[in-house]
Structures are given as C-alpha cells and as structure tokens.
C-alpha cells in the first residue's frame, strides 16, 4: 500500500515559484496573442485515433500515446483513443467540424499541452506546452496575413524580455524555383531542402557532399549555397534585396513577390527594425509548408536552435473536408523554451502571486487581520493571513520562503494609532503606513 | 485518406466565443484564488500507473484511462501510464515528492483537466476541468484553516455573478458522535452516512427504510433525521445554534467546537451573511473526509446539486510518505458548472477578446491602419485589421459575427482631419473620435 512518489521521465514539473514564473510567461504570450486579435480555443487531449491519425504516419505519429479505459483494457480491445501530439491536427479537425459556425478568416490561439512518446533525453519532453496562432481562410487567404506571424512573435519576445532575438523569414517557393532553374527535378526538391535545413548544424561541407549524392552538380551546389547564404540586416534591407532579386522562373517570382508583400506589410506595421530578417537558409523540412516559413532564434544563444517556427500551408484539413482551408501559423514550444531559459539563467523565479502577508501576535489579532485582508483583497491586493500566532521570526521566514514581498506587523499599540508596520522582505526596509493608505500603498508597488 | 471530423463522446468542445466566456470564468476563479494567497501548481496528465493507482480501487479508479506509446503497444506490453482522474491524488504525489522544497502550510491552487472513462451520458464528461484549492499542513494544521475554503468559494461565486448561492458547512464528527450516542457501532457509520447523503435526492421515507435495514432503531432514525434536518439561516445563526448544541460525547463535542471555530472565523472575515450556512445534512459519503465538509448550491437551481465540494482530511499522502499531511480543500467542477450554467441560460457569450476592428477601403489604407493598430495595441487595446479591402458591409458583418464591439471606419477625408468614425456594433451608434483620443476612448469602454 505504499509507493515512491515520482513523475514519469520526460515531464517538467515545477515548484510553486517556478510555476508562477512559467505562468507569467504564458500570460504574456496570451496577452500579446489577444492584443493582435486572435481568439482562444481549446481542444480535448483525447481524440478518436481513427480521426487523429489520418496522415501517412511520419516520425511524430510513431510517437503517439494511445489511451483506453479500464473497461476497454479488461476486454482486451485495442485502444481507440489517442493523445494529441501537436495542436495542428486538432485544429484541422476543429475547423473542419465547426466550419459552419466559424467566421473566416478564422484567427485562433491555442495554448495547451501535447504528448509525444519520445525516448527520454535531457531537454526532450513527453508532455509539453505549445502556444500556437493560426489564421485560416476559407478558399483563399491574402499573403499579407503571413506578415502577422512575425509581427505577433516579435511583440511576444519583446514582452518576454529574454534578450535580443531574430525572427527569420523565407519563402519555400524561392528556393524551389531556384532548384527548378538549376535542373533539379521536382520530386527531389523535398530531399534537397531537408539537406539544406542541416546547413547550420552540419556545415557546408557536409551539405555539399549530401547534395552531390542526390545528383546535384557541383556548380549547382555552389549557386545554391551562395543563394541560401544570404540573410538581410532587417526589414528595409530585405525589401531592397528582394526588389533587386532576379527571378528566372514563375515559381521564384511568386516566392519573391510574396516575400515582398510580407516585408512591406512588416514595414508598415513598424515591426522589427533589425529583429526580423529575410534568411534564405530557412527551409523548414516539412512538406506541409508551401510558401512563407518562419524560425526564431535568441541572438546570444543560437545553440538552442529555433524557439518558434511556422509557415504558410495550402490546405489545413484536406483529410477532413473538401473545403480548401489555406492558412498560416506559428508555434512556440513553451515548456522547452522555459526549460532552456532556466538553464541559461534567463528566468527569474522567486516571486509569489501573493503580495502581502499579515502576521499574528495572538489569536485575538485574527479579527482585525481578517478585516484588513478583506479590504486589501477588495482592492485587488493578494493577501494571506498567518495560519497561527507563532514567533514573529518564524512567520517572517515563512513569508520570505513563500516568495511574498511584504509583511504587515501590527500590535495593539499600532492598531490604537490606526497604523501598521510594513516590512519589505526583499530589502528588509520597514515603514509605518496608515490603515487608510494601505491598499494604495501596495497597489503602487509590485510583488517580488 | 479521409475521415469524419468529430470528437469522442463526453467532451465539451467550445466555439471561440463560448471559449472566451469559459476563459473569463477560469480567470475569475484564478484571480480570487490568488487574492486569497494560494499559489499555482500544475502536474502532468500522465502519471506512472503504479504511482497513481495506489488506493483500494473505488469507483473512480475503475474509470481510469491507461496510456501507452506506439512502441509499447507494438511490443504487446501492458500500459504503465495512467491519466489523472482528479487533482487530489496528483497533489498527494506532488507534496510527498517535493516536501523538502515546499513551505508548510502549503497553499496551492490547481486548475487543470482530469479524465474519467465514464459511460457517455448527458452532462457527464470524460475530460473536464477541475479548479481546486488545498491547504496542507506538515504534522498539524489549525482548524481555522477550514474557514478559508468557504470564504474563498464565497468570493468566487460572488465574482462569477451567477445568482444567489449557499455554501453549506458541516462536520462529520458531529453526526458520527450522534450515531455513537444512538448506539450505532463505528463500523456501520460509513454506511449510515452514505444513506443520509441521499436524503435530499430520495426523501426521508427512503432513508428511514434504508437505515432500518442497517439495523438502526425507529427512535434512533427519528432523532437522526431530526438532527440532520437542521440548517442555519447564515453565519450568526449557526454560531448561536452551535453554542447551544448539547454534546453527549467527546466526538460530538469536537465536531461542535471545530464548527464553532470555523463559523467564528467566517464571522471575523465578514463572509457570508446568509450565503454560508451550517447544514447538518451534509455528510459527504467519502470516507476520505474526517472533519469539516462543504457543499455549494445555486439557490434558484437546487436540482443541479452541489457545484463545489470538499472538506477536511487527516492525511493527504499516507500512500507516499510517513509524514502526516493533514489538509483541507475544495474543488469546483468547472466544465460541468459551465455546461449547467449554459443550459439554464446563465452564461452570456458573444463577446470576443478582440475589442476593435479596423476596416480597409483600399490596399493603401493598410499603412495608416497598421500604425493605428500598433498605437492601440501598445495601449493595451486588442485590435484586428481587416484582412482585405472588401465591401464595408461585409467587413462590418465579419467584425460583428466575430463578437468584436467596435469598428473603426476612416477614409481619406477623415484621415486628413485627424479623426476616425467609431461604430459600436452592439447598439449601432457611431461617433467621430480624434486620433489622439482613440486609445483612451477604447480603454474607458469595455469589450462586448
């Protein structure tokens, strides 16, 4: 009847003050998503397996968790439920199922956990948060919509204040057009793009060799590497580069023109300066993406790779509906990002959601303490009363270890004078505040 | 390769504007929990089955969903993972696992989904939100902590503004003491309490009969029904009743004294008036609870039963640790509550998280529209620009159907004068606002 309390490998379970820091991050992401006119949806973790698993079965589908109830298990049946492994397939199912009740373009954000049966490995998670936005058109969606993703993401990372970052934008048609021009046949494009994706990680020698094996000539490889080696210094620079870019065929011209639309829209949104760039090396190996693609890196920590990726796709939900649903979206892997930021010391944790702690000298203090707490809570100040009249030092230590910033200390004498002592547990300063000013005193000061 | 998009039975999937209404409800609950000094934690949905399923295997454990990865399934193994069916067992595991890193009394709130393989039935959900608070002591926890649950819950339901409600409080020791006094032996107490729990649903005749079958004498049944028939009019009335209550044995006296502590603390917190009562019929069938117990009903809709229940327990995590962890907690079944409120028409849905929609007459309007959107967003006003310069009527219809309250209409003429027209899509009024006043105009007005 006893069991060792532990979580399964591959989950990031947080202590309360870390959870507050994580929650602050989620709240910031959500606030920026909402400021940009995205509305929330949530989908169930459990989906019918026959509905969820309709694709050809790539890497991700092989990592699916299947689920079944006790009854189903006892009857020896195969599981008919599966846990979502991303938020894109559930979005496709959602939009197809509810299309008559939605307004298009449909702009949703979704911040929920997803599940993957990954091999346990440092920094790889089996249960983790994704924070996605997507804009879905019915039949068509203007290319200008693609500009919204880098604009939102720019604001998200600015607000998160985790250092300098770069949102890299490209368009798959550009490099596919070039490949066509270089004589690489269409059916080889995906394989070539997958190799190009490894450029940063494996270096140009490796890529040169791999492309050679795919039958790409040396000369073509050189032009290709030259082409994908370009990155702009920012939005204005990208526009200049794109305006001058020669486009030998229609595919390339379409890629160029779409990118120009995106960067001009970013310019009009006043977004980016140097934080949003055209980077011709970004290809996003997934065949899913058809036009604009995005990646985001932290400038001082390029080693952690892209912290936010996405792109344009032609049809969200072909497996569920005949209605063409073109869209564009981007996803932040929040759990992994939080973990990485904590690893490199960029997460400040230590502050509680509780701002004020009221100490007790005697049981008789409960009545005035309760009245004070009610006044503060009604003014929006989160307040906790000590559980019991212990030694003052013990109570202050409890408040401090709990991450609470202020402690109220008030004996009979202070109460008679209509004041309390407020101790700031961060800098140890103490100040006398009149009862009537207490709420505004805390309102004008933050938590830890 | 095509599949009908649908969710599994027993989940409540919401359309975007319903999701906004649900999210508002969650935000309110969270805000009140935080105001009262509870800190957030989250635990993984997936737990190791051997850790999660340590109890004797009641009804709830029989409804567990088991999970396994594709690899594990292919190897024909039994699932070693299970999905949480409540937030209490994961809390027990969490507190036992992290006890050296927590501060006691540990006050946590947790708002997450749980999973139960229920038979599909109207109003029963297989995946649903719970919103729990618990206060956990190490070794001991003062009885005064029990008063916090009804105090918080009172504020939650006041803020949710879903009509009059009553938080019912009782103490299991009181009725157990009475049973002892009536000669019912201890081993029969649980069965008797289970029958008493059915009083409201099945009526006194049914309970009288069932208790007779359990060997309780007619006279004892009458005294019992008389006793549990009492409900106070509010906090003051409860205190008066408890002060006068005769207690023939120690168990009853302890129950009486604990309840008195709870109601006196509620009085000092200024909570309740008539919204918190002593109701001697509340027993909470679960053996888990040992002292104070809580239930909450909507006064105008008693038929939907308790919307928020909980109580005091002696030891949270006996299966994981030898450290005694007494606690008190309460849980709101948010999904079920939302569903019920929607059924009885108490949920207002229709407002988007987006407050402002900027219309476009021509592509050239994008630049000034983008500048305006950036100004508004920086001022905290959620703003969406029309995806394309369509007919004005179409754009306004999109905004209206999206639940957005205000539309900005600005042609070349208005722009030259430094003004825009703002249309309120709810009352169809239109007003001219100077560019410089636009942000404060929206800040002082709400969304829909």
Interface residues (C-beta under 8 A of the other chain):
Chain A: X1 X2 X3 X4 X5 X6 X7 X8 X11 X13 X14 X15 X16 X17 X19 X20 X23 X34 X35 X36 X37 X38 X39 X40 X41 X42 X43 X44 X45 X46 X47 X48 X50 X51 X54 X61 X62 X63 X64 X65 X66 X67 X68 X69 X70 X71 X72 X73 X79 X81 X83 X92 X93 X94 X96 X97 X98 X101 X102 X103 X105 X106 X107 X108 X113 X115 X117 X126 X127 X135 X137 X141 X142 X144 X145 X155 X265 X268 X269 X270 X317 X319 X320 X321 X352 X353 X354 X357 X366 X367 X370 X371 X373 X374 X377 X380 X381 X382 X383 X384 X385 X387 X388 X398 X401 X402 X403
Chain B: X1 X2 X3 X4 X5 X6 X7 X8 X11 X13 X14 X15 X16 X17 X19 X20 X23 X34 X35 X36 X37 X38 X39 X40 X41 X42 X43 X44 X45 X46 X47 X48 X50 X51 X54 X61 X62 X63 X64 X65 X66 X67 X68 X69 X70 X71 X72 X73 X79 X81 X83 X92 X93 X94 X96 X97 X98 X101 X102 X103 X105 X106 X107 X108 X113 X115 X117 X126 X127 X135 X137 X141 X142 X144 X145 X155 X265 X268 X269 X270 X317 X319 X320 X321 X352 X353 X354 X357 X366 X367 X370 X371 X373 X374 X377 X380 X381 X382 X383 X384 X385 X387 X388 X398 X401 X402 X403
